[in-house]
């Protein structure tokens, strides 16, 4: 029984093709890089933040793909 489930799972994994998911992945990748670019440009242009410092926000924005820049916009970006 366990062997049968493993074989079924292996067969399903072999059917996976990246082309099937490209229409979903391309917009997500563009959003991710757009948010990261916006956050990094803003971080490098400004010296004052609501919380943290420049190094912390650069690391957070680069390491946590979509969440990092959103966290910076909500928690770190000082009102102009």
C-alpha angles and dihedrals in degrees: 000000000000091000091053093053091048091051092050091049091049091050091051091050090052090057092059114114124180091217090069091061100040095097087059098037100049096060091044091051091048091049091048095052093041093054092044092050092048092048094046094048091048092046093051094047097049132060102193127067134178090235133009129000138274097275093050093051094046090052093045093047094049100040101043100054108206098359096054098061091043090052089051093050092049102035109020110032110097118218111258 
